[in-house]
C-alpha cells in the first residue's frame, strides 16, 4: 500500500558544504505520505545535517527540496512549520517550569505567530486549543500528567512530551531526531508504539540508532555514509544488504553481538 502512496517530501541532489568540507554530497530522498521513513548511519554520516536542510533550520548549499508539491528550498523553518512540517530534537527542548498541558498549548499556538505572541489575552476559550491539546495528551499517553511541570517528568515522559509538542502543530510530516535517546527498556516500547501509530495521520521521518526499533516500525530505511545515500529499501532488504553490513552495521543489524 505504501509503495503507491504519493510523495510528500523530496530532496533532490541536496548539498551542504562548510568551507571545503561537504557534509552532504548530493543526497536524493523521496518520502511517501503516511509512512515511517528512517534515516540511519554512523556518527558523521550526515543524518542530522540532512534534517536541518529538510526542515529549514540551516540553508542548503545546492539542490532542491519539495514538500507537498511546493518548492521550499530557500524557505525558513517557520514557514515550513506553517506548511505542515514539525520537528523534535536530539536534546529535549521543553518549558520545564510549565505544566505539560501548557507546553502543548504553546506548541499548538506557535503555528500561528500572532496567536503565539499575544500577551494581552488569556489562553481561554478558543485560545486554549483544548481539543488539540486533549487529543495530543491521549496520543502520547500523558493525560494523567497534564498538570505536572515538564521538569518533573521522567526522561521517557519528557521525550514523549516533545513528540507531542511537534504533534500539537498538526503537521503533515513530523521529523524525529533520536527520540529514544537515553531511554530505559519500558520507555522504549512506549515510544516505539507511539511512533508506529503516527503513520495513520502523519508522515514520520526518523533518525534513530536503535536498529531493533528501526527494523520493526519503518516502511522505508535510507542508509547514509559520509554525506551520501549508501542504500535504501524496506527493512528486510537493508538487513540483508552486504554493502550496509560491510560499511558499519555488522552484527548489530542482524541481532548478533560485537
Phi and psi in degrees as GROMACS dihedral restraints (atoms count N, CA, C in turn):
[ dihedral_restraints ]
;  ai    aj    ak    al  type     phi  dphi    fc
    3     4     5     6     1   -66.2    20    10
    4     5     6     7     1   -25.2    20    10
    6     7     8     9     1   -63.9    20    10
    7     8     9    10     1   -23.3    20    10
    9    10    11    12     1  -104.6    20    10
   10    11    12    13     1     2.7    20    10
   12    13    14    15     1   -68.1    20    10
   13    14    15    16     1   147.7    20    10
   15    16    17    18     1   -65.8    20    10
   16    17    18    19     1   154.4    20    10
   18    19    20    21     1   -76.3    20    10
   19    20    21    22     1   121.5    20    10
   21    22    23    24     1   -92.9    20    10
   22    23    24    25     1   -36.8    20    10
   24    25    26    27     1  -135.8    20    10
   25    26    27    28     1   133.4    20    10
   27    28    29    30     1  -137.7    20    10
   28    29    30    31     1   129.9    20    10
   30    31    32    33     1  -107.4    20    10
   31    32    33    34     1   130.1    20    10
   33    34    35    36     1  -123.1    20    10
   34    35    36    37     1   109.9    20    10
   36    37    38    39     1    50.9    20    10
   37    38    39    40     1    44.4    20    10
   39    40    41    42     1   -75.3    20    10
   40    41    42    43     1   129.4    20    10
   42    43    44    45     1  -123.9    20    10
   43    44    45    46     1   147.7    20    10
   45    46    47    48     1  -141.5    20    10
   46    47    48    49     1   119.2    20    10
   48    49    50    51     1  -117.9    20    10
   49    50    51    52     1   139.7    20    10
   51    52    53    54     1  -116.7    20    10
   52    53    54    55     1    97.5    20    10
   54    55    56    57     1    64.6    20    10
   55    56    57    58     1  -124.2    20    10
   57    58    59    60     1   -89.9    20    10
   58    59    60    61     1    -7.0    20    10
   60    61    62    63     1   -86.8    20    10
   61    62    63    64     1   124.6    20    10
   63    64    65    66     1   -96.0    20    10
   64    65    66    67     1   102.0    20    10
   66    67    68    69     1   -70.4    20    10
   67    68    69    70     1   -34.0    20    10
   69    70    71    72     1  -129.0    20    10
   70    71    72    73     1   127.6    20    10
   72    73    74    75     1  -112.0    20    10
   73    74    75    76     1    44.7    20    10
   75    76    77    78     1    97.0    20    10
   76    77    78    79     1    69.9    20    10
   78    79    80    81     1   -94.9    20    10
   79    80    81    82     1   132.5    20    10
   81    82    83    84     1  -114.7    20    10
   82    83    84    85     1   131.1    20    10
   84    85    86    87     1  -147.1    20    10
   85    86    87    88     1   134.5    20    10
   87    88    89    90     1  -128.6    20    10
   88    89    90    91     1   118.1    20    10
   90    91    92    93     1  -110.4    20    10
   91    92    93    94     1   123.0    20    10
   93    94    95    96     1   -87.2    20    10
   94    95    96    97     1   148.6    20    10
   96    97    98    99     1   -62.1    20    10
   97    98    99   100     1   145.3    20    10
   99   100   101   102     1    55.9    20    10
  100   101   102   103     1    42.6    20    10
  102   103   104   105     1  -129.0    20    10
  103   104   105   106     1   164.6    20    10
  105   106   107   108     1  -103.5    20    10
  106   107   108   109     1   114.3    20    10
  108   109   110   111     1  -114.1    20    10
  109   110   111   112     1   110.8    20    10
  111   112   113   114     1   -96.8    20    10
  112   113   114   115     1   141.2    20    10
  114   115   116   117     1  -115.5    20    10
  115   116   117   118     1   118.0    20    10
  117   118   119   120     1  -124.1    20    10
  118   119   120   121     1   166.5    20    10
  120   121   122   123     1   154.6    20    10
  121   122   123   124     1   164.3    20    10
  123   124   125   126     1   -71.7    20    10
  124   125   126   127     1   170.1    20    10
  126   127   128   129     1   -56.2    20    10
  127   128   129   130     1   135.4    20    10
  129   130   131   132     1    88.5    20    10
  130   131   132   133     1     2.8    20    10
  132   133   134   135     1   -73.8    20    10
  133   134   135   136     1   -22.3    20    10
  135   136   137   138     1   107.8    20    10
  136   137   138   139     1    10.3    20    10
  138   139   140   141     1   -62.3    20    10
  139   140   141   142     1   -53.2    20    10
  141   142   143   144     1   -67.5    20    10
  142   143   144   145     1   -35.5    20    10
  144   145   146   147     1   -60.8    20    10
  145   146   147   148     1   -41.5    20    10
  147   148   149   150     1   -61.4    20    10
  148   149   150   151     1   -41.5    20    10
  150   151   152   153     1   -59.2    20    10
  151   152   153   154     1   -42.6    20    10
  153   154   155   156     1   -59.0    20    10
  154   155   156   157     1   -41.1    20    10
  156   157   158   159     1   -67.4    20    10
  157   158   159   160     1   -45.4    20    10
  159   160   161   162     1   -65.9    20    10
  160   161   162   163     1   -37.0    20    10
  162   163   164   165     1   -95.3    20    10
  163   164   165   166     1    -6.6    20    10
  165   166   167   168     1    84.9    20    10
  166   167   168   169     1    13.0    20    10
  168   169   170   171     1   -76.9    20    10
  169   170   171   172     1   -17.9    20    10
  171   172   173   174     1  -139.0    20    10
  172   173   174   175     1   158.3    20    10
  174   175   176   177     1   -89.6    20    10
  175   176   177   178     1   142.7    20    10
  177   178   179   180     1   -73.2    20    10
  178   179   180   181     1   153.5    20    10
  180   181   182   183     1   -92.9    20    10
  181   182   183   184     1   -20.2    20    10
  183   184   185   186     1  -171.7    20    10
  184   185   186   187     1   162.7    20    10
  186   187   188   189     1    94.2    20    10
  187   188   189   190     1  -174.9    20    10
  189   190   191   192     1  -135.0    20    10
  190   191   192   193     1   153.0    20    10
  192   193   194   195     1  -131.5    20    10
  193   194   195   196     1   127.6    20    10
  195   196   197   198     1  -121.0    20    10
  196   197   198   199     1   128.9    20    10
  198   199   200   201     1  -127.4    20    10
  199   200   201   202     1   123.6    20    10
  201   202   203   204     1    53.0    20    10
  202   203   204   205     1    40.5    20    10
  204   205   206   207     1    84.1    20    10
  205   206   207   208     1    -1.9    20    10
  207   208   209   210     1  -115.6    20    10
  208   209   210   211     1   137.1    20    10
  210   211   212   213     1   -73.5    20    10
  211   212   213   214     1   126.1    20    10
  213   214   215   216     1  -123.3    20    10
  214   215   216   217     1    12.7    20    10
  216   217   218   219     1   -47.8    20    10
  217   218   219   220     1   -43.1    20    10
  219   220   221   222     1  -110.7    20    10
  220   221   222   223     1    14.8    20    10
  222   223   224   225     1   -82.2    20    10
  223   224   225   226     1   140.9    20    10
  225   226   227   228     1   -70.8    20    10
  226   227   228   229     1   165.8    20    10
  228   229   230   231     1   -59.7    20    10
  229   230   231   232     1   -38.7    20    10
  231   232   233   234     1   -65.1    20    10
  232   233   234   235     1   -31.3    20    10
  234   235   236   237     1   -70.2    20    10
  235   236   237   238     1   -37.0    20    10
  237   238   239   240     1   -68.7    20    10
  238   239   240   241     1   -33.2    20    10
  240   241   242   243     1   -60.0    20    10
  241   242   243   244     1   -42.8    20    10
  243   244   245   246     1   -66.5    20    10
  244   245   246   247     1   -26.8    20    10
  246   247   248   249     1   -78.0    20    10
  247   248   249   250     1   -16.2    20    10
  249   250   251   252     1   120.2    20    10
  250   251   252   253     1    23.3    20    10
  252   253   254   255     1  -105.3    20    10
  253   254   255   256     1   139.4    20    10
  255   256   257   258     1  -141.1    20    10
  256   257   258   259     1   149.7    20    10
  258   259   260   261     1  -139.3    20    10
  259   260   261   262     1   141.0    20    10
  261   262   263   264     1  -110.3    20    10
  262   263   264   265     1   155.7    20    10
  264   265   266   267     1  -111.4    20    10
  265   266   267   268     1   165.7    20    10
  267   268   269   270     1   -59.1    20    10
  268   269   270   271     1   -40.5    20    10
  270   271   272   273     1  -101.5    20    10
  271   272   273   274     1   130.3    20    10
  273   274   275   276     1   -59.0    20    10
  274   275   276   277     1   137.1    20    10
  276   277   278   279     1  -129.9    20    10
  277   278   279   280     1    77.2    20    10
  279   280   281   282     1  -112.3    20    10
  280   281   282   283     1   163.6    20    10
  282   283   284   285     1   -88.7    20    10
  283   284   285   286     1    93.0    20    10
  285   286   287   288     1   -65.3    20    10
  286   287   288   289     1   -29.5    20    10
  288   289   290   291     1   -85.3    20    10
  289   290   291   292     1   -11.0    20    10
  291   292   293   294     1   -94.7    20    10
  292   293   294   295     1   149.8    20    10
  294   295   296   297     1   -61.6    20    10
  295   296   297   298     1   159.5    20    10
  297   298   299   300     1   -54.0    20    10
  298   299   300   301     1   -47.1    20    10
  300   301   302   303     1   -59.1    20    10
  301   302   303   304     1   -40.6    20    10
  303   304   305   306     1   -69.5    20    10
  304   305   306   307     1   -36.3    20    10
  306   307   308   309     1   -57.1    20    10
  307   308   309   310     1   -45.7    20    10
  309   310   311   312     1   -69.8    20    10
  310   311   312   313     1   -37.4    20    10
  312   313   314   315     1   -63.5    20    10
  313   314   315   316     1   -43.5    20    10
  315   316   317   318     1   -63.1    20    10
  316   317   318   319     1   -39.1    20    10
  318   319   320   321     1   -65.3    20    10
  319   320   321   322     1   -39.6    20    10
  321   322   323   324     1   -66.8    20    10
  322   323   324   325     1   -40.0    20    10
  324   325   326   327     1   -70.4    20    10
  325   326   327   328     1   -27.7    20    10
  327   328   329   330     1   -61.8    20    10
  328   329   330   331     1   -18.7    20    10
  330   331   332   333     1   -64.9    20    10
  331   332   333   334     1   -31.9    20    10
  333   334   335   336     1  -113.0    20    10
  334   335   336   337     1    98.1    20    10
  336   337   338   339     1   -53.1    20    10
  337   338   339   340     1   -36.4    20    10
  339   340   341   342     1   -62.9    20    10
  340   341   342   343     1   -34.3    20    10
  342   343   344   345     1   -75.3    20    10
  343   344   345   346     1   -42.2    20    10
  345   346   347   348     1   -64.1    20    10
  346   347   348   349     1   -34.8    20    10
  348   349   350   351     1  -106.4    20    10
  349   350   351   352     1    39.2    20    10
  351   352   353   354     1  -112.1    20    10
  352   353   354   355     1    95.0    20    10
  354   355   356   357     1   -84.1    20    10
  355   356   357   358     1    -0.5    20    10
  357   358   359   360     1   -90.5    20    10
  358   359   360   361     1   -11.3    20    10
  360   361   362   363     1  -126.6    20    10
  361   362   363   364     1   136.2    20    10
  363   364   365   366     1   -69.1    20    10
  364   365   366   367     1   150.7    20    10
  366   367   368   369     1   -79.3    20    10
  367   368   369   370     1    69.6    20    10
  369   370   371   372     1  -122.2    20    10
  370   371   372   373     1   165.7    20    10
  372   373   374   375     1    60.5    20    10
  373   374   375   376     1  -137.7    20    10
  375   376   377   378     1   -57.9    20    10
  376   377   378   379     1   -30.2    20    10
  378   379   380   381     1   -68.2    20    10
  379   380   381   382     1   -18.9    20    10
  381   382   383   384     1   -75.4    20    10
  382   383   384   385     1   -17.9    20    10
  384   385   386   387     1    48.7    20    10
  385   386   387   388     1    42.1    20    10
  387   388   389   390     1   -59.8    20    10
  388   389   390   391     1   -38.8    20    10
  390   391   392   393     1   -63.2    20    10
  391   392   393   394     1   -44.4    20    10
  393   394   395   396     1   -63.9    20    10
  394   395   396   397     1   -48.0    20    10
  396   397   398   399     1   -62.7    20    10
  397   398   399   400     1   -44.6    20    10
  399   400   401   402     1   -61.9    20    10
  400   401   402   403     1   -40.5    20    10
  402   403   404   405     1   -62.2    20    10
  403   404   405   406     1   -43.3    20    10
  405   406   407   408     1   -69.7    20    10
  406   407   408   409     1   -41.2    20    10
  408   409   410   411     1   -55.2    20    10
  409   410   411   412     1   -43.0    20    10
  411   412   413   414     1   -67.0    20    10
  412   413   414   415     1   -40.4    20    10
  414   415   416   417     1   -66.1    20    10
  415   416   417   418     1   -37.9    20    10
  417   418   419   420     1   -96.1    20    10
  418   419   420   421     1     3.6    20    10
  420   421   422   423     1    69.0    20    10
  421   422   423   424     1    37.5    20    10
  423   424   425   426     1  -121.4    20    10
  424   425   426   427     1    23.2    20    10
  426   427   428   429     1   -56.9    20    10
  427   428   429   430     1   -42.0    20    10
  429   430   431   432     1   -71.4    20    10
  430   431   432   433     1   -14.7    20    10
  432   433   434   435     1  -104.9    20    10
  433   434   435   436     1    11.6    20    10
  435   436   437   438     1   -55.4    20    10
  436   437   438   439     1   -36.7    20    10
  438   439   440   441     1   -93.9    20    10
  439   440   441   442     1     2.6    20    10
  441   442   443   444     1   -85.2    20    10
  442   443   444   445     1   134.0    20    10
  444   445   446   447     1   -57.8    20    10
  445   446   447   448     1   139.5    20    10
  447   448   449   450     1   -58.3    20    10
  448   449   450   451     1   -30.9    20    10
  450   451   452   453     1   -67.8    20    10
  451   452   453   454     1   -16.2    20    10
  453   454   455   456     1   -92.6    20    10
  454   455   456   457     1    -3.6    20    10
  456   457   458   459     1   -76.0    20    10
  457   458   459   460     1   156.8    20    10
  459   460   461   462     1   -69.0    20    10
  460   461   462   463     1   166.9    20    10
  462   463   464   465     1   -58.9    20    10
  463   464   465   466     1   -44.9    20    10
  465   466   467   468     1   -62.7    20    10
  466   467   468   469     1   -39.9    20    10
  468   469   470   471     1   -65.9    20    10
  469   470   471   472     1   -37.9    20    10
  471   472   473   474     1   -63.7    20    10
  472   473   474   475     1   -39.3    20    10
  474   475   476   477     1   -64.4    20    10
  475   476   477   478     1   -39.1    20    10
  477   478   479   480     1   -68.2    20    10
  478   479   480   481     1   -37.6    20    10
  480   481   482   483     1   -62.6    20    10
  481   482   483   484     1   -39.9    20    10
  483   484   485   486     1   -64.0    20    10
  484   485   486   487     1   -39.5    20    10
  486   487   488   489     1   -61.9    20    10
  487   488   489   490     1   -40.5    20    10
  489   490   491   492     1   -61.2    20    10
  490   491   492   493     1   -37.8    20    10
  492   493   494   495     1   -65.5    20    10
  493   494   495   496     1   -35.9    20    10
  495   496   497   498     1   -67.4    20    10
  496   497   498   499     1   -39.9    20    10
  498   499   500   501     1   -67.2    20    10
  499   500   501   502     1   -30.6    20    10
  501   502   503   504     1   -62.9    20    10
  502   503   504   505     1   -20.7    20    10
  504   505   506   507     1   -77.7    20    10
  505   506   507   508     1     2.1    20    10
  507   508   509   510     1    51.5    20    10
  508   509   510   511     1    55.3    20    10
  510   511   512   513     1   -80.9    20    10
  511   512   513   514     1   157.6    20    10
  513   514   515   516     1   -81.6    20    10
  514   515   516   517     1   -36.4    20    10
  516   517   518   519     1  -128.8    20    10
  517   518   519   520     1   135.5    20    10
  519   520   521   522     1  -119.7    20    10
  520   521   522   523     1   129.9    20    10
  522   523   524   525     1  -105.7    20    10
  523   524   525   526     1   118.9    20    10
  525   526   527   528     1  -114.8    20    10
  526   527   528   529     1   119.8    20    10
  528   529   530   531     1  -106.2    20    10
  529   530   531   532     1   103.8    20    10
  531   532   533   534     1    54.0    20    10
  532   533   534   535     1    54.2    20    10
  534   535   536   537     1   -65.6    20    10
  535   536   537   538     1   -20.4    20    10
  537   538   539   540     1   -98.2    20    10
  538   539   540   541     1     8.6    20    10
  540   541   542   543     1   -56.5    20    10
  541   542   543   544     1   125.5    20    10
  543   544   545   546     1    77.3    20    10
  544   545   546   547     1     9.6    20    10
  546   547   548   549     1   -85.4    20    10
  547   548   549   550     1   151.3    20    10
  549   550   551   552     1   -83.0    20    10
  550   551   552   553     1   174.1    20    10
  552   553   554   555     1   -60.7    20    10
  553   554   555   556     1   -44.5    20    10
  555   556   557   558     1   -62.8    20    10
  556   557   558   559     1   -43.7    20    10
  558   559   560   561     1   -66.3    20    10
  559   560   561   562     1   -33.7    20    10
  561   562   563   564     1   -58.5    20    10
  562   563   564   565     1   -45.2    20    10
  564   565   566   567     1   -64.3    20    10
  565   566   567   568     1   -41.5    20    10
  567   568   569   570     1   -60.8    20    10
  568   569   570   571     1   -45.2    20    10
  570   571   572   573     1   -66.7    20    10
  571   572   573   574     1   -39.3    20    10
  573   574   575   576     1   -59.9    20    10
  574   575   576   577     1   -46.9    20    10
  576   577   578   579     1   -66.3    20    10
  577   578   579   580     1   -36.1    20    10
  579   580   581   582     1   -61.1    20    10
  580   581   582   583     1   -51.1    20    10
  582   583   584   585     1   -63.3    20    10
  583   584   585   586     1   -41.5    20    10
  585   586   587   588     1   -58.3    20    10
  586   587   588   589     1   -38.4    20    10
  588   589   590   591     1   -79.0    20    10
  589   590   591   592     1   -12.0    20    10
  591   592   593   594     1   -70.1    20    10
  592   593   594   595     1   -27.3    20    10
  594   595   596   597     1   -64.7    20    10
  595   596   597   598     1   -15.8    20    10
  597   598   599   600     1   -62.2    20    10
  598   599   600   601     1   -36.8    20    10
  600   601   602   603     1  -121.6    20    10
  601   602   603   604     1    -9.0    20    10
  603   604   605   606     1  -137.8    20    10
  604   605   606   607     1   168.0    20    10
  606   607   608   609     1  -105.8    20    10
  607   608   609   610     1   133.0    20    10
  609   610   611   612     1  -113.6    20    10
  610   611   612   613     1   125.9    20    10
  612   613   614   615     1  -111.7    20    10
  613   614   615   616     1   121.1    20    10
  615   616   617   618     1  -124.5    20    10
  616   617   618   619     1   129.7    20    10
  618   619   620   621     1  -102.8    20    10
  619   620   621   622     1   126.1    20    10
  621   622   623   624     1  -153.8    20    10
  622   623   624   625     1   136.7    20    10
  624   625   626   627     1   -90.9    20    10
  625   626   627   628     1   -20.4    20    10
  627   628   629   630     1   -77.5    20    10
  628   629   630   631     1   101.9    20    10
  630   631   632   633     1   -65.6    20    10
  631   632   633   634     1   -31.4    20    10
  633   634   635   636     1   -62.3    20    10
  634   635   636   637     1   -42.0    20    10
  636   637   638   639     1   -67.5    20    10
  637   638   639   640     1   -45.9    20    10
  639   640   641   642     1   -56.4    20    10
  640   641   642   643     1   -48.3    20    10
  642   643   644   645     1   -70.0    20    10
  643   644   645   646     1   -25.0    20    10
  645   646   647   648     1   -83.7    20    10
  646   647   648   649     1   -34.3    20    10
  648   649   650   651     1  -113.0    20    10
  649   650   651   652     1    -7.8    20    10
  651   652   653   654     1   -84.9    20    10
  652   653   654   655     1   144.2    20    10
  654   655   656   657     1   -87.2    20    10
  655   656   657   658     1   -38.6    20    10
  657   658   659   660     1  -137.0    20    10
  658   659   660   661     1   142.4    20    10
  660   661   662   663     1  -123.9    20    10
  661   662   663   664     1   125.6    20    10
  663   664   665   666     1  -105.7    20    10
  664   665   666   667     1   126.1    20    10
  666   667   668   669     1  -103.3    20    10
  667   668   669   670     1   125.0    20    10
  669   670   671   672     1  -110.0    20    10
  670   671   672   673     1   148.8    20    10
  672   673   674   675     1  -149.9    20    10
  673   674   675   676     1   125.6    20    10
  675   676   677   678     1    50.9    20    10
  676   677   678   679     1    45.5    20    10
  678   679   680   681     1    78.3    20    10
  679   680   681   682     1    12.5    20    10
  681   682   683   684     1  -136.0    20    10
  682   683   684   685     1   162.6    20    10
  684   685   686   687     1   -82.5    20    10
  685   686   687   688     1   121.6    20    10
  687   688   689   690     1   -88.5    20    10
  688   689   690   691     1   -40.9    20    10
  690   691   692   693     1  -158.8    20    10
  691   692   693   694     1   158.6    20    10
  693   694   695   696     1  -152.2    20    10
  694   695   696   697     1   142.8    20    10
  696   697   698   699     1   169.8    20    10
  697   698   699   700     1  -171.3    20    10
  699   700   701   702     1   -72.5    20    10
  700   701   702   703     1   158.9    20    10
  702   703   704   705     1   -51.8    20    10
  703   704   705   706     1   -43.4    20    10
  705   706   707   708     1   -67.8    20    10
  706   707   708   709     1   -29.4    20    10
  708   709   710   711     1   -70.4    20    10
  709   710   711   712     1   -40.8    20    10
  711   712   713   714     1   -68.8    20    10
  712   713   714   715     1   -39.1    20    10
  714   715   716   717     1   -59.8    20    10
  715   716   717   718     1   -34.1    20    10
  717   718   719   720     1   -98.8    20    10
  718   719   720   721     1     8.4    20    10
  720   721   722   723     1   -82.1    20    10
  721   722   723   724     1   118.1    20    10
  723   724   725   726     1   -63.0    20    10
  724   725   726   727     1   -34.3    20    10
  726   727   728   729     1   -63.9    20    10
  727   728   729   730     1   -40.6    20    10
  729   730   731   732     1   -66.5    20    10
  730   731   732   733     1   -46.3    20    10
  732   733   734   735     1   -59.8    20    10
  733   734   735   736     1   -47.2    20    10
  735   736   737   738     1   -65.0    20    10
  736   737   738   739     1   -33.4    20    10
  738   739   740   741     1   -68.6    20    10
  739   740   741   742     1   -53.0    20    10
  741   742   743   744     1  -166.1    20    10
  742   743   744   745     1   -11.3    20    10
  744   745   746   747     1   -84.7    20    10
  745   746   747   748     1   -35.7    20    10
  747   748   749   750     1    53.7    20    10
  748   749   750   751     1  -137.5    20    10
  750   751   752   753     1   -72.2    20    10
  751   752   753   754     1   -15.8    20    10
  753   754   755   756     1   -58.2    20    10
  754   755   756   757     1   -37.9    20    10
  756   757   758   759     1   -79.2    20    10
  757   758   759   760     1   -22.3    20    10
  759   760   761   762     1   -97.8    20    10
  760   761   762   763     1     1.6    20    10
  762   763   764   765     1    90.2    20    10
  763   764   765   766     1     4.0    20    10
  765   766   767   768     1   -83.2    20    10
  766   767   768   769     1  -177.0    20    10
  768   769   770   771     1  -103.8    20    10
  769   770   771   772     1   162.3    20    10
